[in-house]
């Protein structure tokens, strides 16, 4: 019984520290702006951290295998490095903050979060 109580306390402490925040709390949304750039459809992308207010996600990386664009994207906001894209220059994305960029290609690209470093502050 004591062992079960110890594990329960450890679980509760971990849950409190991390606040249930995970990579799944990164929300990537995009839409076709209706504009054409060099003959290609332009898409607006927003990447949001939907964790609790006490958690930030930094060093956010997305899978970018096959990503292409004819529209210049500011590298400090979204940088392609091989098959991985770095968001916000690796700087923290706070809860309910959004990083935005636009790209242009013949079709939209599915950006899939693959990693981030999560840091939650105690209240």
N, CA, C and O atoms as a GROMACS GRO file, in nm:
protein
  492
    1UNK      N    1   0.082  -0.120   0.000
    1UNK     CA    2   0.000   0.000   0.000
    1UNK      C    3   0.086   0.126   0.000
    1UNK      O    4   0.055   0.224  -0.069
    2UNK      N    5   0.194   0.125   0.077
    2UNK     CA    6   0.283   0.240   0.083
    2UNK      C    7   0.348   0.263  -0.054
    2UNK      O    8   0.362   0.377  -0.098
    3UNK      N    9   0.387   0.155  -0.121
    3UNK     CA   10   0.448   0.167  -0.254
    3UNK      C   11   0.351   0.230  -0.353
    3UNK      O   12   0.390   0.313  -0.435
    4UNK      N   13   0.225   0.190  -0.346
    4UNK     CA   14   0.123   0.247  -0.436
    4UNK      C   15   0.107   0.396  -0.409
    4UNK      O   16   0.098   0.475  -0.502
    5UNK      N   17   0.105   0.433  -0.282
    5UNK     CA   18   0.093   0.575  -0.246
    5UNK      C   19   0.213   0.655  -0.297
    5UNK      O   20   0.196   0.767  -0.346
    6UNK      N   21   0.333   0.600  -0.286
    6UNK     CA   22   0.452   0.669  -0.335
    6UNK      C   23   0.442   0.692  -0.486
    6UNK      O   24   0.471   0.802  -0.533
    7UNK      N   25   0.400   0.590  -0.561
    7UNK     CA   26   0.387   0.604  -0.706
    7UNK      C   27   0.278   0.704  -0.743
    7UNK      O   28   0.293   0.780  -0.839
    8UNK      N   29   0.171   0.705  -0.667
    8UNK     CA   30   0.064   0.801  -0.691
    8UNK      C   31   0.113   0.944  -0.669
    8UNK      O   32   0.083   1.033  -0.748
    9UNK      N   33   0.189   0.965  -0.564
    9UNK     CA   34   0.243   1.099  -0.536
    9UNK      C   35   0.340   1.141  -0.646
    9UNK      O   36   0.336   1.255  -0.692
   10UNK      N   37   0.427   1.049  -0.689
   10UNK     CA   38   0.521   1.080  -0.797
   10UNK      C   39   0.445   1.117  -0.924
   10UNK      O   40   0.480   1.214  -0.992
   11UNK      N   41   0.342   1.040  -0.957
   11UNK     CA   42   0.261   1.069  -1.075
   11UNK      C   43   0.197   1.207  -1.066
   11UNK      O   44   0.198   1.282  -1.163
   12UNK      N   45   0.141   1.241  -0.951
   12UNK     CA   46   0.075   1.370  -0.934
   12UNK      C   47   0.174   1.486  -0.945
   12UNK      O   48   0.142   1.590  -1.001
   13UNK      N   49   0.294   1.467  -0.893
   13UNK     CA   50   0.397   1.572  -0.903
   13UNK      C   51   0.436   1.592  -1.049
   13UNK      O   52   0.446   1.706  -1.096
   14UNK      N   53   0.459   1.483  -1.121
   14UNK     CA   54   0.495   1.493  -1.263
   14UNK      C   55   0.382   1.558  -1.342
   14UNK      O   56   0.407   1.645  -1.426
   15UNK      N   57   0.260   1.519  -1.316
   15UNK     CA   58   0.144   1.578  -1.386
   15UNK      C   59   0.135   1.727  -1.358
   15UNK      O   60   0.101   1.805  -1.447
   16UNK      N   61   0.164   1.767  -1.236
   16UNK     CA   62   0.158   1.909  -1.200
   16UNK      C   63   0.268   1.988  -1.270
   16UNK      O   64   0.243   2.097  -1.322
   17UNK      N   65   0.389   1.933  -1.273
   17UNK     CA   66   0.501   2.002  -1.334
   17UNK      C   67   0.481   2.018  -1.484
   17UNK      O   68   0.504   2.127  -1.538
   18UNK      N   69   0.439   1.913  -1.552
   18UNK     CA   70   0.426   1.919  -1.697
   18UNK      C   71   0.289   1.966  -1.743
   18UNK      O   72   0.270   1.993  -1.862
   19UNK      N   73   0.194   1.977  -1.653
   19UNK     CA   74   0.064   2.034  -1.686
   19UNK      C   75  -0.007   1.966  -1.802
   19UNK      O   76  -0.094   2.028  -1.864
   20UNK      N   77   0.028   1.843  -1.832
   20UNK     CA   78  -0.038   1.774  -1.942
   20UNK      C   79   0.003   1.827  -2.078
   20UNK      O   80  -0.064   1.800  -2.178
   21UNK      N   81   0.112   1.901  -2.084
   21UNK     CA   82   0.157   1.960  -2.209
   21UNK      C   83   0.239   1.858  -2.287
   21UNK      O   84   0.324   1.788  -2.231
   22UNK      N   85   0.213   1.850  -2.417
   22UNK     CA   86   0.289   1.758  -2.502
   22UNK      C   87   0.298   1.816  -2.642
   22UNK      O   88   0.244   1.922  -2.672
   23UNK      N   89   0.368   1.745  -2.727
   23UNK     CA   90   0.381   1.785  -2.866
   23UNK      C   91   0.244   1.798  -2.933
   23UNK      O   92   0.227   1.876  -3.026
   24UNK      N   93   0.148   1.720  -2.885
   24UNK     CA   94   0.012   1.726  -2.941
   24UNK      C   95  -0.056   1.860  -2.917
   24UNK      O   96  -0.157   1.892  -2.980
   25UNK      N   97  -0.001   1.940  -2.824
   25UNK     CA   98  -0.058   2.071  -2.797
   25UNK      C   99  -0.012   2.178  -2.896
   25UNK      O  100  -0.053   2.293  -2.887
   26UNK      N  101   0.073   2.139  -2.990
   26UNK     CA  102   0.108   2.231  -3.099
   26UNK      C  103   0.002   2.218  -3.207
   26UNK      O  104  -0.022   2.108  -3.259
   27UNK      N  105  -0.059   2.328  -3.241
   27UNK     CA  106  -0.165   2.328  -3.341
   27UNK      C  107  -0.114   2.397  -3.468
   27UNK      O  108  -0.074   2.514  -3.464
   28UNK      N  109  -0.114   2.325  -3.578
   28UNK     CA  110  -0.072   2.381  -3.706
   28UNK      C  111  -0.196   2.394  -3.794
   28UNK      O  112  -0.262   2.294  -3.825
   29UNK      N  113  -0.226   2.517  -3.833
   29UNK     CA  114  -0.343   2.543  -3.918
   29UNK      C  115  -0.296   2.620  -4.040
   29UNK      O  116  -0.198   2.694  -4.035
   30UNK      N  117  -0.367   2.601  -4.150
   30UNK     CA  118  -0.335   2.677  -4.269
   30UNK      C  119  -0.458   2.691  -4.358
   30UNK      O  120  -0.552   2.612  -4.351
   31UNK      N  121  -0.453   2.793  -4.441
   31UNK     CA  122  -0.561   2.814  -4.536
   31UNK      C  123  -0.505   2.880  -4.662
   31UNK      O  124  -0.401   2.945  -4.659
   32UNK      N  125  -0.576   2.863  -4.770
   32UNK     CA  126  -0.542   2.925  -4.898
   32UNK      C  127  -0.586   3.071  -4.890
   32UNK      O  128  -0.703   3.099  -4.865
   33UNK      N  129  -0.492   3.164  -4.910
   33UNK     CA  130  -0.524   3.307  -4.898
   33UNK      C  131  -0.604   3.358  -5.018
   33UNK      O  132  -0.663   3.466  -5.012
   34UNK      N  133  -0.607   3.280  -5.126
   34UNK     CA  134  -0.676   3.325  -5.247
   34UNK      C  135  -0.585   3.405  -5.339
   34UNK      O  136  -0.626   3.443  -5.449
   35UNK      N  137  -0.462   3.432  -5.295
   35UNK     CA  138  -0.366   3.506  -5.377
   35UNK      C  139  -0.277   3.409  -5.454
   35UNK      O  140  -0.258   3.294  -5.414
   36UNK      N  141  -0.223   3.458  -5.564
   36UNK     CA  142  -0.125   3.381  -5.641
   36UNK      C  143   0.010   3.451  -5.630
   36UNK      O  144   0.019   3.574  -5.641
   37UNK      N  145   0.115   3.372  -5.609
   37UNK     CA  146   0.251   3.423  -5.606
   37UNK      C  147   0.328   3.346  -5.713
   37UNK      O  148   0.346   3.224  -5.703
   38UNK      N  149   0.373   3.418  -5.815
   38UNK     CA  150   0.443   3.355  -5.927
   38UNK      C  151   0.363   3.239  -5.986
   38UNK      O  152   0.419   3.138  -6.029
   39UNK      N  153   0.230   3.255  -5.987
   39UNK     CA  154   0.142   3.154  -6.044
   39UNK      C  155   0.103   3.041  -5.950
   39UNK      O  156   0.030   2.950  -5.991
   40UNK      N  157   0.151   3.044  -5.827
   40UNK     CA  158   0.121   2.939  -5.728
   40UNK      C  159   0.028   2.992  -5.620
   40UNK      O  160   0.032   3.110  -5.585
   41UNK      N  161  -0.055   2.904  -5.566
   41UNK     CA  162  -0.145   2.941  -5.457
   41UNK      C  163  -0.064   2.976  -5.333
   41UNK      O  164   0.034   2.909  -5.299
   42UNK      N  165  -0.107   3.082  -5.265
   42UNK     CA  166  -0.041   3.120  -5.139
   42UNK      C  167  -0.120   3.063  -5.022
   42UNK      O  168  -0.243   3.069  -5.019
   43UNK      N  169  -0.048   3.009  -4.925
   43UNK     CA  170  -0.108   2.952  -4.804
   43UNK      C  171  -0.054   3.026  -4.682
   43UNK      O  172   0.065   3.054  -4.673
   44UNK      N  173  -0.144   3.057  -4.589
   44UNK     CA  174  -0.106   3.118  -4.461
   44UNK      C  175  -0.106   3.009  -4.355
   44UNK      O  176  -0.202   2.933  -4.343
   45UNK      N  177   0.002   3.002  -4.280
   45UNK     CA  178   0.019   2.898  -4.177
   45UNK      C  179   0.030   2.965  -4.041
   45UNK      O  180   0.097   3.067  -4.026
   46UNK      N  181  -0.037   2.906  -3.942
   46UNK     CA  182  -0.022   2.951  -3.803
   46UNK      C  183   0.012   2.829  -3.717
   46UNK      O  184  -0.049   2.723  -3.730
   47UNK      N  185   0.111   2.847  -3.630
   47UNK     CA  186   0.154   2.742  -3.539
   47UNK      C  187   0.134   2.796  -3.399
   47UNK      O  188   0.197   2.894  -3.360
   48UNK      N  189   0.046   2.730  -3.322
   48UNK     CA  190   0.009   2.777  -3.189
   48UNK      C  191   0.042   2.674  -3.082
   48UNK      O  192   0.035   2.554  -3.105
   49UNK      N  193   0.078   2.724  -2.965
   49UNK     CA  194   0.101   2.641  -2.848
   49UNK      C  195  -0.027   2.643  -2.765
   49UNK      O  196  -0.061   2.747  -2.708
   50UNK      N  197  -0.096   2.532  -2.757
   50UNK     CA  198  -0.223   2.524  -2.685
   50UNK      C  199  -0.206   2.460  -2.546
   50UNK      O  200  -0.301   2.409  -2.488
   51UNK      N  201  -0.082   2.464  -2.494
   51UNK     CA  202  -0.057   2.412  -2.358
   51UNK      C  203  -0.117   2.508  -2.255
   51UNK      O  204  -0.164   2.617  -2.289
   52UNK      N  205  -0.114   2.465  -2.130
   52UNK     CA  206  -0.160   2.552  -2.023
   52UNK      C  207  -0.074   2.677  -2.019
   52UNK      O  208   0.034   2.681  -2.078
   53UNK      N  209  -0.122   2.779  -1.952
   53UNK     CA  210  -0.053   2.908  -1.950
   53UNK      C  211   0.085   2.901  -1.886
   53UNK      O  212   0.162   2.997  -1.898
   54UNK      N  213   0.118   2.793  -1.820
   54UNK     CA  214   0.246   2.783  -1.752
   54UNK      C  215   0.352   2.709  -1.833
   54UNK      O  216   0.462   2.686  -1.784
   55UNK      N  217   0.320   2.670  -1.956
   55UNK     CA  218   0.413   2.590  -2.035
   55UNK      C  219   0.451   2.659  -2.166
   55UNK      O  220   0.366   2.717  -2.235
   56UNK      N  221   0.579   2.652  -2.199
   56UNK     CA  222   0.628   2.700  -2.328
   56UNK      C  223   0.685   2.582  -2.405
   56UNK      O  224   0.728   2.482  -2.346
   57UNK      N  225   0.685   2.594  -2.536
   57UNK     CA  226   0.750   2.493  -2.621
   57UNK      C  227   0.855   2.565  -2.703
   57UNK      O  228   0.826   2.662  -2.774
   58UNK      N  229   0.978   2.517  -2.693
   58UNK     CA  230   1.087   2.578  -2.769
   58UNK      C  231   1.154   2.470  -2.854
   58UNK      O  232   1.128   2.351  -2.839
   59UNK      N  233   1.241   2.515  -2.943
   59UNK     CA  234   1.307   2.425  -3.038
   59UNK      C  235   1.202   2.340  -3.112
   59UNK      O  236   1.220   2.220  -3.133
   60UNK      N  237   1.094   2.406  -3.152
   60UNK     CA  238   0.986   2.338  -3.224
   60UNK      C  239   1.034   2.302  -3.364
   60UNK      O  240   1.084   2.387  -3.438
   61UNK      N  241   1.016   2.174  -3.398
   61UNK     CA  242   1.056   2.126  -3.531
   61UNK      C  243   0.939   2.053  -3.596
   61UNK      O  244   0.865   1.979  -3.531
   62UNK      N  245   0.925   2.076  -3.726
   62UNK     CA  246   0.821   2.011  -3.805
   62UNK      C  247   0.886   1.924  -3.912
   62UNK      O  248   0.997   1.952  -3.957
   63UNK      N  249   0.816   1.820  -3.952
   63UNK     CA  250   0.863   1.738  -4.063
   63UNK      C  251   0.836   1.817  -4.191
   63UNK      O  252   0.722   1.855  -4.218
   64UNK      N  253   0.939   1.841  -4.269
   64UNK     CA  254   0.925   1.918  -4.393
   64UNK      C  255   0.973   1.841  -4.515
   64UNK      O  256   1.012   1.902  -4.615
   65UNK      N  257   0.972   1.711  -4.508
   65UNK     CA  258   1.015   1.628  -4.621
   65UNK      C  259   0.931   1.662  -4.744
   65UNK      O  260   0.810   1.640  -4.745
   66UNK      N  261   0.996   1.713  -4.847
   66UNK     CA  262   0.927   1.746  -4.971
   66UNK      C  263   0.868   1.886  -4.977
   66UNK      O  264   0.807   1.922  -5.078
   67UNK      N  265   0.883   1.965  -4.871
   67UNK     CA  266   0.826   2.101  -4.870
   67UNK      C  267   0.898   2.188  -4.973
   67UNK      O  268   1.020   2.187  -4.984
   68UNK      N  269   0.817   2.265  -5.049
   68UNK     CA  270   0.870   2.359  -5.147
   68UNK      C  271   0.787   2.486  -5.145
   68UNK      O  272   0.668   2.483  -5.114
   69UNK      N  273   0.851   2.597  -5.179
   69UNK     CA  274   0.780   2.724  -5.189
   69UNK      C  275   0.852   2.815  -5.287
   69UNK      O  276   0.975   2.809  -5.300
   70UNK      N  277   0.775   2.899  -5.356
   70UNK     CA  278   0.835   3.002  -5.441
   70UNK      C  279   0.831   3.137  -5.371
   70UNK      O  280   0.885   3.235  -5.422
   71UNK      N  281   0.769   3.142  -5.255
   71UNK     CA  282   0.760   3.265  -5.177
   71UNK      C  283   0.864   3.261  -5.066
   71UNK      O  284   0.875   3.163  -4.993
   72UNK      N  285   0.941   3.369  -5.054
   72UNK     CA  286   1.045   3.374  -4.951
   72UNK      C  287   0.980   3.377  -4.813
   72UNK      O  288   0.887   3.454  -4.787
   73UNK      N  289   1.031   3.290  -4.725
   73UNK     CA  290   0.985   3.285  -4.586
   73UNK      C  291   1.100   3.333  -4.499
   73UNK      O  292   1.213   3.286  -4.514
   74UNK      N  293   1.071   3.425  -4.408
   74UNK     CA  294   1.175   3.478  -4.319
   74UNK      C  295   1.234   3.364  -4.235
   74UNK      O  296   1.161   3.300  -4.159
   75UNK      N  297   1.365   3.336  -4.247
   75UNK     CA  298   1.426   3.222  -4.178
   75UNK      C  299   1.415   3.226  -4.026
   75UNK      O  300   1.416   3.122  -3.962
   76UNK      N  301   1.404   3.344  -3.968
   76UNK     CA  302   1.391   3.352  -3.822
   76UNK      C  303   1.253   3.303  -3.776
   76UNK      O  304   1.235   3.271  -3.658
   77UNK      N  305   1.158   3.298  -3.867
   77UNK     CA  306   1.024   3.250  -3.834
   77UNK      C  307   1.009   3.102  -3.871
   77UNK      O  308   0.949   3.024  -3.797
   78UNK      N  309   1.064   3.066  -3.987
   78UNK     CA  310   1.047   2.929  -4.038
   78UNK      C  311   1.166   2.896  -4.126
   78UNK      O  312   1.180   2.952  -4.235
   79UNK      N  313   1.252   2.806  -4.080
   79UNK     CA  314   1.375   2.774  -4.152
   79UNK      C  315   1.378   2.627  -4.190
   79UNK      O  316   1.365   2.539  -4.104
   80UNK      N  317   1.397   2.600  -4.318
   80UNK     CA  318   1.408   2.463  -4.367
   80UNK      C  319   1.553   2.418  -4.352
   80UNK      O  320   1.646   2.487  -4.395
   81UNK      N  321   1.571   2.302  -4.291
   81UNK     CA  322   1.703   2.243  -4.273
   81UNK      C  323   1.693   2.094  -4.308
   81UNK      O  324   1.668   2.010  -4.221
   82UNK      N  325   1.713   2.063  -4.435
   82UNK     CA  326   1.695   1.925  -4.481
   82UNK      C  327   1.548   1.888  -4.479
   82UNK      O  328   1.466   1.957  -4.540
   83UNK      N  329   1.515   1.781  -4.409
   83UNK     CA  330   1.376   1.736  -4.399
   83UNK      C  331   1.305   1.790  -4.276
   83UNK      O  332   1.192   1.751  -4.246
   84UNK      N  333   1.372   1.881  -4.204
   84UNK     CA  334   1.317   1.936  -4.079
   84UNK      C  335   1.305   2.087  -4.093
   84UNK      O  336   1.391   2.151  -4.155
   85UNK      N  337   1.200   2.144  -4.036
   85UNK     CA  338   1.184   2.289  -4.033
   85UNK      C  339   1.186   2.336  -3.888
   85UNK      O  340   1.120   2.278  -3.802
   86UNK      N  341   1.263   2.441  -3.863
   86UNK     CA  342   1.274   2.500  -3.730
   86UNK      C  343   1.180   2.620  -3.724
   86UNK      O  344   1.182   2.706  -3.812
   87UNK      N  345   1.098   2.625  -3.621
   87UNK     CA  346   0.998   2.730  -3.605
   87UNK      C  347   1.048   2.835  -3.506
   87UNK      O  348   1.103   2.802  -3.401
   88UNK      N  349   1.029   2.962  -3.539
   88UNK     CA  350   1.057   3.074  -3.449
   88UNK      C  351   1.204   3.076  -3.405
   88UNK      O  352   1.235   3.117  -3.293
   89UNK      N  353   1.293   3.031  -3.492
   89UNK     CA  354   1.437   3.029  -3.464
   89UNK      C  355   1.471   2.949  -3.338
   89UNK      O  356   1.574   2.971  -3.276
   90UNK      N  357   1.382   2.855  -3.302
   90UNK     CA  358   1.404   2.773  -3.183
   90UNK      C  359   1.364   2.841  -3.053
   90UNK      O  360   1.371   2.780  -2.946
   91UNK      N  361   1.322   2.966  -3.061
   91UNK     CA  362   1.282   3.041  -2.941
   91UNK      C  363   1.148   2.990  -2.889
   91UNK      O  364   1.071   2.929  -2.964
   92UNK      N  365   1.120   3.014  -2.761
   92UNK     CA  366   0.995   2.962  -2.702
   92UNK      C  367   0.869   3.018  -2.768
   92UNK      O  368   0.863   3.135  -2.806
   93UNK      N  369   0.771   2.931  -2.781
   93UNK     CA  370   0.636   2.972  -2.820
   93UNK      C  371   0.553   2.957  -2.693
   93UNK      O  372   0.532   2.846  -2.645
   94UNK      N  373   0.507   3.068  -2.640
   94UNK     CA  374   0.432   3.065  -2.514
   94UNK      C  375   0.290   3.015  -2.538
   94UNK      O  376   0.245   3.003  -2.652
   95UNK      N  377   0.221   2.987  -2.428
   95UNK     CA  378   0.084   2.937  -2.441
   95UNK      C  379  -0.002   3.042  -2.510
   95UNK      O  380   0.006   3.161  -2.481
   96UNK      N  381  -0.084   2.995  -2.601
   96UNK     CA  382  -0.173   3.078  -2.680
   96UNK      C  383  -0.102   3.180  -2.769
   96UNK      O  384  -0.165   3.271  -2.823
   97UNK      N  385   0.030   3.166  -2.785
   97UNK     CA  386   0.102   3.249  -2.881
   97UNK      C  387   0.098   3.178  -3.017
   97UNK      O  388   0.085   3.056  -3.024
   98UNK      N  389   0.110   3.256  -3.122
   98UNK     CA  390   0.103   3.200  -3.256
   98UNK      C  391   0.218   3.253  -3.340
   98UNK      O  392   0.248   3.373  -3.338
   99UNK      N  393   0.281   3.165  -3.414
   99UNK     CA  394   0.384   3.202  -3.511
   99UNK      C  395   0.321   3.185  -3.650
   99UNK      O  396   0.264   3.080  -3.680
  100UNK      N  397   0.333   3.288  -3.732
  100UNK     CA  398   0.268   3.288  -3.864
  100UNK      C  399   0.369   3.305  -3.977
  100UNK      O  400   0.469   3.375  -3.963
  101UNK      N  401   0.341   3.240  -4.088
  101UNK     CA  402   0.418   3.263  -4.210
  101UNK      C  403   0.332   3.224  -4.329
  101UNK      O  404   0.226   3.163  -4.314
  102UNK      N  405   0.378   3.261  -4.447
  102UNK     CA  406   0.308   3.228  -4.571
  102UNK      C  407   0.406   3.161  -4.668
  102UNK      O  408   0.526   3.190  -4.667
  103UNK      N  409   0.352   3.073  -4.749
  103UNK     CA  410   0.432   3.010  -4.853
  103UNK      C  411   0.344   2.993  -4.976
  103UNK      O  412   0.221   3.002  -4.967
  104UNK      N  413   0.406   2.968  -5.090
  104UNK     CA  414   0.329   2.951  -5.214
  104UNK      C  415   0.379   2.827  -5.288
  104UNK      O  416   0.498   2.811  -5.313
  105UNK      N  417   0.283   2.742  -5.323
  105UNK     CA  418   0.313   2.622  -5.401
  105UNK      C  419   0.184   2.576  -5.467
  105UNK      O  420   0.078   2.632  -5.443
  106UNK      N  421   0.194   2.472  -5.551
  106UNK     CA  422   0.078   2.425  -5.626
  106UNK      C  423  -0.028   2.361  -5.537
  106UNK      O  424  -0.146   2.358  -5.573
  107UNK      N  425   0.013   2.310  -5.422
  107UNK     CA  426  -0.084   2.253  -5.327
  107UNK      C  427  -0.033   2.274  -5.184
  107UNK      O  428   0.085   2.302  -5.163
  108UNK      N  429  -0.123   2.260  -5.089
  108UNK     CA  430  -0.082   2.280  -4.949
  108UNK      C  431   0.005   2.164  -4.902
  108UNK      O  432   0.000   2.055  -4.958
  109UNK      N  433   0.084   2.191  -4.800
  109UNK     CA  434   0.176   2.091  -4.744
  109UNK      C  435   0.132   2.060  -4.602
  109UNK      O  436   0.098   2.150  -4.526
  110UNK      N  437   0.132   1.932  -4.567
  110UNK     CA  438   0.092   1.892  -4.431
  110UNK      C  439   0.214   1.901  -4.339
  110UNK      O  440   0.306   1.819  -4.348
  111UNK      N  441   0.214   2.001  -4.251
  111UNK     CA  442   0.324   2.019  -4.155
  111UNK      C  443   0.292   1.939  -4.030
  111UNK      O  444   0.190   1.960  -3.965
  112UNK      N  445   0.380   1.846  -3.997
  112UNK     CA  446   0.360   1.759  -3.883
  112UNK      C  447   0.466   1.787  -3.776
  112UNK      O  448   0.584   1.770  -3.803
  113UNK      N  449   0.426   1.831  -3.655
  113UNK     CA  450   0.524   1.852  -3.548
  113UNK      C  451   0.596   1.721  -3.514
  113UNK      O  452   0.532   1.617  -3.496
  114UNK      N  453   0.730   1.727  -3.505
  114UNK     CA  454   0.805   1.606  -3.472
  114UNK      C  455   0.880   1.617  -3.340
  114UNK      O  456   0.911   1.515  -3.279
  115UNK      N  457   0.908   1.740  -3.295
  115UNK     CA  458   0.975   1.752  -3.165
  115UNK      C  459   0.968   1.894  -3.112
  115UNK      O  460   0.951   1.990  -3.188
  116UNK      N  461   0.980   1.905  -2.981
  116UNK     CA  462   0.992   2.034  -2.913
  116UNK      C  463   1.044   2.008  -2.773
  116UNK      O  464   1.034   1.896  -2.721
  117UNK      N  465   1.101   2.110  -2.712
  117UNK     CA  466   1.140   2.103  -2.572
  117UNK      C  467   1.033   2.176  -2.493
  117UNK      O  468   1.006   2.294  -2.518
  118UNK      N  469   0.973   2.107  -2.398
  118UNK     CA  470   0.864   2.165  -2.320
  118UNK      C  471   0.916   2.203  -2.183
  118UNK      O  472   0.984   2.125  -2.116
  119UNK      N  473   0.883   2.325  -2.143
  119UNK     CA  474   0.920   2.369  -2.009
  119UNK      C  475   0.797   2.431  -1.943
  119UNK      O  476   0.738   2.526  -1.995
  120UNK      N  477   0.761   2.376  -1.828
  120UNK     CA  478   0.645   2.427  -1.755
  120UNK      C  479   0.693   2.490  -1.624
  120UNK      O  480   0.780   2.436  -1.556
  121UNK      N  481   0.636   2.604  -1.592
  121UNK     CA  482   0.672   2.677  -1.471
  121UNK      C  483   0.573   2.644  -1.362
  121UNK      O  484   0.453   2.629  -1.387
  122UNK      N  485   0.622   2.633  -1.242
  122UNK     CA  486   0.534   2.606  -1.128
  122UNK      C  487   0.465   2.735  -1.088
  122UNK      O  488   0.524   2.843  -1.093
  123UNK      N  489   0.339   2.722  -1.049
  123UNK     CA  490   0.265   2.842  -1.007
  123UNK      C  491   0.282   2.866  -0.860
  123UNK      O  492   0.226   2.962  -0.806
   0.00000   0.00000   0.00000
